[in-house]
């Protein structure tokens, strides 16, 4: 073991043996994020299209005094869209409330 310490070490050999630093990753850009969101959105639309086309049985819907019939897939899709819109409206109201409170706190 003592003989290993006395041998000269070649610096070029150490550089070749040392792992090189990984290449820097490309930063996330808005265009890249938009492209990823578009691809994800299209995949969701394809899944929804398959869902609606596989659920075409007519269902009778009643709300208060109104009655109508729709395909099951369309009815569920409309219910989900209405729920999302209600959630967005409540969220928007909360954002306005927080902005108003923040403006009052700055005065």
N, CA and C atoms as an extended XYZ file, in Angstrom:
321
Properties=species:S:1:pos:R:3:atomname:S:1:resname:S:1:resid:I:1 pbc="F F F"
N         0.807       -1.185        0.000 N   UNK     1
C         0.000        0.000        0.000 CA  UNK     1
C         0.853        1.254        0.000 C   UNK     1
N         1.965        1.235        0.675 N   UNK     2
C         2.816        2.419        0.709 CA  UNK     2
C         3.401        2.698       -0.667 C   UNK     2
N         3.524        1.670       -1.527 N   UNK     3
C         4.074        1.888       -2.857 CA  UNK     3
C         3.091        2.669       -3.741 C   UNK     3
N         1.782        2.555       -3.473 N   UNK     4
C         0.800        3.294       -4.257 CA  UNK     4
C         0.908        4.796       -4.007 C   UNK     4
N         1.264        5.181       -2.789 N   UNK     5
C         1.348        6.591       -2.467 CA  UNK     5
C         2.575        7.245       -3.061 C   UNK     5
N         3.630        6.491       -3.290 N   UNK     6
C         4.870        7.066       -3.790 CA  UNK     6
C         4.876        7.194       -5.310 C   UNK     6
N         3.979        6.552       -6.015 N   UNK     7
C         3.953        6.641       -7.475 CA  UNK     7
C         3.405        7.993       -7.907 C   UNK     7
N         3.990        8.605       -8.939 N   UNK     8
C         3.476        9.886       -9.414 CA  UNK     8
C         2.112        9.686      -10.108 C   UNK     8
N         1.284       10.669       -9.965 N   UNK     9
C        -0.056       10.607      -10.546 CA  UNK     9
C        -0.092       11.535      -11.754 C   UNK     9
N        -0.583       11.020      -12.873 N   UNK    10
C        -0.684       11.812      -14.096 CA  UNK    10
C        -1.963       12.644      -14.042 C   UNK    10
N        -1.894       13.984      -14.081 N   UNK    11
C        -3.102       14.811      -13.984 CA  UNK    11
C        -4.058       14.605      -15.163 C   UNK    11
N        -3.528       14.325      -16.365 N   UNK    12
C        -4.394       14.101      -17.517 CA  UNK    12
C        -5.216       12.837      -17.337 C   UNK    12
N        -4.648       11.826      -16.714 N   UNK    13
C        -5.352       10.573      -16.478 CA  UNK    13
C        -6.494       10.785      -15.476 C   UNK    13
N        -6.287       11.638      -14.458 N   UNK    14
C        -7.337       11.930      -13.479 CA  UNK    14
C        -8.505       12.667      -14.122 C   UNK    14
N        -8.207       13.583      -15.057 N   UNK    15
C        -9.274       14.317      -15.731 CA  UNK    15
C       -10.119       13.390      -16.595 C   UNK    15
N        -9.477       12.437      -17.243 N   UNK    16
C       -10.216       11.508      -18.099 CA  UNK    16
C       -11.071       10.567      -17.263 C   UNK    16
N       -10.588       10.206      -16.084 N   UNK    17
C       -11.323        9.272      -15.239 CA  UNK    17
C       -12.463        9.955      -14.498 C   UNK    17
N       -12.328       11.248      -14.245 N   UNK    18
C       -13.365       11.966      -13.502 CA  UNK    18
C       -14.596       12.136      -14.395 C   UNK    18
N       -15.777       11.958      -13.820 N   UNK    19
C       -16.988       12.133      -14.630 CA  UNK    19
C       -17.154       13.605      -15.004 C   UNK    19
N       -17.574       13.837      -16.232 N   UNK    20
C       -17.750       15.218      -16.681 CA  UNK    20
C       -19.058       15.760      -16.119 C   UNK    20
N       -19.127       17.058      -16.005 N   UNK    21
C       -20.334       17.701      -15.485 CA  UNK    21
C       -21.460       17.534      -16.500 C   UNK    21
N       -22.687       17.293      -16.028 N   UNK    22
C       -23.786       17.136      -16.977 CA  UNK    22
C       -24.043       18.446      -17.721 C   UNK    22
N       -24.510       18.312      -18.927 N   UNK    23
C       -24.807       19.499      -19.726 CA  UNK    23
C       -25.950       20.267      -19.072 C   UNK    23
N       -25.885       21.593      -19.092 N   UNK    24
C       -26.965       22.361      -18.467 CA  UNK    24
C       -28.285       22.111      -19.191 C   UNK    24
N       -29.354       21.979      -18.425 N   UNK    25
C       -30.666       21.712      -18.995 CA  UNK    25
C       -31.203       22.981      -19.640 C   UNK    25
N       -31.999       22.793      -20.674 N   UNK    26
C       -32.616       23.938      -21.341 CA  UNK    26
C       -33.654       24.540      -20.403 C   UNK    26
N       -33.697       25.854      -20.297 N   UNK    27
C       -34.697       26.478      -19.416 CA  UNK    27
C       -36.093       26.321      -20.015 C   UNK    27
N       -37.074       26.297      -19.132 N   UNK    28
C       -38.463       26.201      -19.562 CA  UNK    28
C       -38.898       27.549      -20.113 C   UNK    28
N       -39.400       27.550      -21.341 N   UNK    29
C       -39.861       28.783      -21.960 CA  UNK    29
C       -41.378       28.798      -22.008 C   UNK    29
N       -41.942       29.959      -22.256 N   UNK    30
C       -43.396       30.064      -22.365 CA  UNK    30
C       -43.906       29.277      -23.563 C   UNK    30
N       -43.159       29.320      -24.654 N   UNK    31
C       -43.574       28.579      -25.849 CA  UNK    31
C       -43.555       27.077      -25.578 C   UNK    31
N       -42.551       26.605      -24.859 N   UNK    32
C       -42.479       25.188      -24.519 CA  UNK    32
C       -43.605       24.771      -23.594 C   UNK    32
N       -43.914       25.623      -22.627 N   UNK    33
C       -45.014       25.324      -21.708 CA  UNK    33
C       -46.341       25.341      -22.447 C   UNK    33
N       -46.514       26.290      -23.374 N   UNK    34
C       -47.739       26.348      -24.162 CA  UNK    34
C       -47.893       25.104      -25.020 C   UNK    34
N       -46.800       24.669      -25.629 N   UNK    35
C       -46.837       23.475      -26.462 CA  UNK    35
C       -47.223       22.256      -25.626 C   UNK    35
N       -46.661       22.116      -24.446 N   UNK    36
C       -47.002       20.995      -23.567 CA  UNK    36
C       -48.465       21.062      -23.145 C   UNK    36
N       -48.947       22.263      -22.851 N   UNK    37
C       -50.352       22.418      -22.458 CA  UNK    37
C       -51.283       22.076      -23.616 C   UNK    37
N       -50.923       22.451      -24.823 N   UNK    38
C       -51.742       22.119      -25.987 CA  UNK    38
C       -51.815       20.611      -26.202 C   UNK    38
N       -50.693       19.943      -26.077 N   UNK    39
C       -50.685       18.490      -26.245 CA  UNK    39
C       -51.534       17.830      -25.165 C   UNK    39
N       -51.385       18.272      -23.921 N   UNK    40
C       -52.204       17.733      -22.827 CA  UNK    40
C       -53.682       17.998      -23.046 C   UNK    40
N       -54.008       19.201      -23.510 N   UNK    41
C       -55.401       19.537      -23.786 CA  UNK    41
C       -55.999       18.676      -24.882 C   UNK    41
N       -55.235       18.440      -25.944 N   UNK    42
C       -55.734       17.583      -27.017 CA  UNK    42
C       -55.936       16.144      -26.551 C   UNK    42
N       -55.061       15.666      -25.670 N   UNK    43
C       -55.240       14.312      -25.138 CA  UNK    43
C       -56.517       14.223      -24.303 C   UNK    43
N       -56.796       15.255      -23.506 N   UNK    44
C       -58.027       15.279      -22.712 CA  UNK    44
C       -59.243       15.322      -23.633 C   UNK    44
N       -59.182       16.121      -24.701 N   UNK    45
C       -60.293       16.195      -25.641 CA  UNK    45
C       -60.551       14.859      -26.332 C   UNK    45
N       -59.492       14.136      -26.648 N   UNK    46
C       -59.661       12.814      -27.264 CA  UNK    46
C       -60.359       11.870      -26.302 C   UNK    46
N       -59.943       11.886      -25.038 N   UNK    47
C       -60.578       11.027      -24.033 CA  UNK    47
C       -62.051       11.410      -23.871 C   UNK    47
N       -62.359       12.710      -23.838 N   UNK    48
C       -63.753       13.150      -23.721 CA  UNK    48
C       -64.577       12.751      -24.944 C   UNK    48
N       -63.988       12.842      -26.120 N   UNK    49
C       -64.692       12.435      -27.330 CA  UNK    49
C       -65.033       10.950      -27.294 C   UNK    49
N       -64.094       10.139      -26.862 N   UNK    50
C       -64.352        8.698      -26.734 CA  UNK    50
C       -65.447        8.448      -25.706 C   UNK    50
N       -65.413        9.167      -24.583 N   UNK    51
C       -66.423        9.006      -23.537 CA  UNK    51
C       -67.813        9.342      -24.060 C   UNK    51
N       -67.937       10.470      -24.755 N   UNK    52
C       -69.247       10.898      -25.244 CA  UNK    52
C       -69.766        9.938      -26.312 C   UNK    52
N       -68.902        9.484      -27.205 N   UNK    53
C       -69.364        8.577      -28.260 CA  UNK    53
C       -69.733        7.196      -27.731 C   UNK    53
N       -69.167        6.784      -26.607 N   UNK    54
C       -69.514        5.478      -26.049 CA  UNK    54
C       -70.745        5.527      -25.153 C   UNK    54
N       -71.175        6.713      -24.748 N   UNK    55
C       -72.334        6.868      -23.859 CA  UNK    55
C       -73.419        7.663      -24.579 C   UNK    55
N       -74.051        7.027      -25.560 N   UNK    56
C       -75.040        7.733      -26.381 CA  UNK    56
C       -76.478        7.415      -26.000 C   UNK    56
N       -76.696        6.622      -24.972 N   UNK    57
C       -78.068        6.285      -24.563 CA  UNK    57
C       -78.769        7.547      -24.065 C   UNK    57
N       -79.994        7.764      -24.473 N   UNK    58
C       -80.768        8.938      -24.073 CA  UNK    58
C       -81.210        8.812      -22.615 C   UNK    58
N       -81.081        9.906      -21.873 N   UNK    59
C       -81.558        9.943      -20.491 CA  UNK    59
C       -82.499       11.135      -20.349 C   UNK    59
N       -83.521       10.946      -19.532 N   UNK    60
C       -84.480       12.027      -19.279 CA  UNK    60
C       -83.994       12.841      -18.090 C   UNK    60
N       -83.929       14.144      -18.262 N   UNK    61
C       -83.475       15.045      -17.210 CA  UNK    61
C       -84.622       15.970      -16.826 C   UNK    61
N       -84.735       16.234      -15.534 N   UNK    62
C       -85.770       17.131      -15.032 CA  UNK    62
C       -85.137       18.109      -14.060 C   UNK    62
N       -85.428       19.396      -14.254 N   UNK    63
C       -84.954       20.440      -13.349 CA  UNK    63
C       -86.104       21.406      -13.130 C   UNK    63
N       -86.578       21.446      -11.914 N   UNK    64
C       -87.741       22.238      -11.543 CA  UNK    64
C       -88.912       21.870      -12.456 C   UNK    64
N       -89.289       22.731      -13.365 N   UNK    65
C       -90.436       22.409      -14.228 CA  UNK    65
C       -90.002       22.014      -15.638 C   UNK    65
N       -88.712       22.108      -15.924 N   UNK    66
C       -88.237       21.779      -17.263 CA  UNK    66
C       -87.893       20.304      -17.360 C   UNK    66
N       -88.166       19.728      -18.518 N   UNK    67
C       -87.809       18.334      -18.793 CA  UNK    67
C       -87.214       18.260      -20.195 C   UNK    67
N       -86.166       17.501      -20.333 N   UNK    68
C       -85.553       17.290      -21.642 CA  UNK    68
C       -84.774       15.995      -21.613 C   UNK    68
N       -84.331       15.540      -22.772 N   UNK    69
C       -83.522       14.322      -22.832 CA  UNK    69
C       -82.254       14.622      -23.630 C   UNK    69
N       -81.186       14.040      -23.173 N   UNK    70
C       -79.864       14.198      -23.791 CA  UNK    70
C       -79.152       12.853      -23.773 C   UNK    70
N       -78.154       12.675      -24.633 N   UNK    71
C       -77.295       11.501      -24.480 CA  UNK    71
C       -76.559       11.561      -23.135 C   UNK    71
N       -76.359       10.418      -22.531 N   UNK    72
C       -75.743       10.360      -21.197 CA  UNK    72
C       -74.381       11.035      -21.170 C   UNK    72
N       -73.544       10.768      -22.157 N   UNK    73
C       -72.205       11.363      -22.191 CA  UNK    73
C       -72.251       12.874      -22.245 C   UNK    73
N       -73.173       13.418      -23.044 N   UNK    74
C       -73.307       14.870      -23.153 CA  UNK    74
C       -73.810       15.456      -21.836 C   UNK    74
N       -74.753       14.782      -21.193 N   UNK    75
C       -75.289       15.275      -19.916 CA  UNK    75
C       -74.197       15.329      -18.848 C   UNK    75
N       -73.386       14.298      -18.753 N   UNK    76
C       -72.312       14.283      -17.752 CA  UNK    76
C       -71.263       15.338      -18.088 C   UNK    76
N       -70.948       15.488      -19.370 N   UNK    77
C       -69.975       16.496      -19.785 CA  UNK    77
C       -70.479       17.904      -19.466 C   UNK    77
N       -71.746       18.181      -19.733 N   UNK    78
C       -72.319       19.485      -19.400 CA  UNK    78
C       -72.316       19.736      -17.890 C   UNK    78
N       -72.587       18.719      -17.114 N   UNK    79
C       -72.553       18.865      -15.652 CA  UNK    79
C       -71.139       19.197      -15.178 C   UNK    79
N       -70.145       18.548      -15.755 N   UNK    80
C       -68.755       18.826      -15.379 CA  UNK    80
C       -68.354       20.237      -15.776 C   UNK    80
N       -68.773       20.684      -16.953 N   UNK    81
C       -68.456       22.041      -17.400 CA  UNK    81
C       -69.121       23.071      -16.488 C   UNK    81
N       -70.386       22.846      -16.130 N   UNK    82
C       -71.076       23.762      -15.215 CA  UNK    82
C       -70.389       23.813      -13.857 C   UNK    82
N       -69.963       22.679      -13.354 N   UNK    83
C       -69.239       22.651      -12.085 CA  UNK    83
C       -67.931       23.409      -12.166 C   UNK    83
N       -67.208       23.271      -13.274 N   UNK    84
C       -65.962       24.012      -13.457 CA  UNK    84
C       -66.190       25.513      -13.538 C   UNK    84
N       -67.267       25.911      -14.223 N   UNK    85
C       -67.584       27.339      -14.316 CA  UNK    85
C       -67.955       27.928      -12.959 C   UNK    85
N       -68.720       27.190      -12.173 N   UNK    86
C       -69.073       27.661      -10.828 CA  UNK    86
C       -67.817       27.814       -9.971 C   UNK    86
N       -66.906       26.845      -10.067 N   UNK    87
C       -65.654       26.917       -9.323 CA  UNK    87
C       -64.834       28.119       -9.757 C   UNK    87
N       -64.774       28.388      -11.056 N   UNK    88
C       -64.025       29.542      -11.563 CA  UNK    88
C       -64.647       30.851      -11.084 C   UNK    88
N       -65.972       30.934      -11.048 N   UNK    89
C       -66.632       32.153      -10.569 CA  UNK    89
C       -66.341       32.411       -9.094 C   UNK    89
N       -66.401       31.361       -8.287 N   UNK    90
C       -66.109       31.512       -6.859 CA  UNK    90
C       -64.647       31.908       -6.661 C   UNK    90
N       -63.752       31.292       -7.421 N   UNK    91
C       -62.335       31.644       -7.328 CA  UNK    91
C       -62.070       33.081       -7.742 C   UNK    91
N       -62.740       33.535       -8.798 N   UNK    92
C       -62.589       34.917       -9.242 CA  UNK    92
C       -63.077       35.894       -8.181 C   UNK    92
N       -64.204       35.584       -7.566 N   UNK    93
C       -64.717       36.450       -6.499 CA  UNK    93
C       -63.719       36.519       -5.340 C   UNK    93
N       -63.113       35.400       -5.004 N   UNK    94
C       -62.137       35.381       -3.903 CA  UNK    94
C       -60.889       36.180       -4.264 C   UNK    94
N       -60.445       36.113       -5.515 N   UNK    95
C       -59.267       36.878       -5.943 CA  UNK    95
C       -59.550       38.371       -5.837 C   UNK    95
N       -60.738       38.809       -6.295 N   UNK    96
C       -61.095       40.217       -6.166 CA  UNK    96
C       -61.146       40.649       -4.702 C   UNK    96
N       -61.663       39.792       -3.851 N   UNK    97
C       -61.739       40.101       -2.427 CA  UNK    97
C       -60.335       40.263       -1.844 C   UNK    97
N       -59.414       39.380       -2.195 N   UNK    98
C       -58.047       39.467       -1.683 CA  UNK    98
C       -57.317       40.689       -2.230 C   UNK    98
N       -57.551       41.048       -3.499 N   UNK    99
C       -56.925       42.239       -4.066 CA  UNK    99
C       -57.408       43.502       -3.360 C   UNK    99
N       -58.703       43.560       -3.102 N   UNK   100
C       -59.262       44.724       -2.408 CA  UNK   100
C       -58.648       44.838       -1.008 C   UNK   100
N       -58.516       43.708       -0.320 N   UNK   101
C       -57.919       43.736        1.018 CA  UNK   101
C       -56.444       44.140        0.953 C   UNK   101
N       -55.733       43.699       -0.073 N   UNK   102
C       -54.316       44.053       -0.209 CA  UNK   102
C       -54.153       45.548       -0.499 C   UNK   102
N       -55.033       46.107       -1.331 N   UNK   103
C       -54.964       47.545       -1.620 CA  UNK   103
C       -55.236       48.374       -0.361 C   UNK   103
N       -56.206       47.940        0.446 N   UNK   104
C       -56.504       48.656        1.697 CA  UNK   104
C       -55.332       48.579        2.662 C   UNK   104
N       -54.635       47.467        2.674 N   UNK   105
C       -53.498       47.293        3.583 CA  UNK   105
C       -52.313       48.171        3.171 C   UNK   105
N       -52.188       48.490        1.872 N   UNK   106
C       -51.083       49.324        1.394 CA  UNK   106
C       -51.315       50.808        1.660 C   UNK   106
N       -52.548       51.214        1.881 N   UNK   107
C       -52.850       52.643        2.105 CA  UNK   107
C       -52.468       53.093        3.464 C   UNK   107
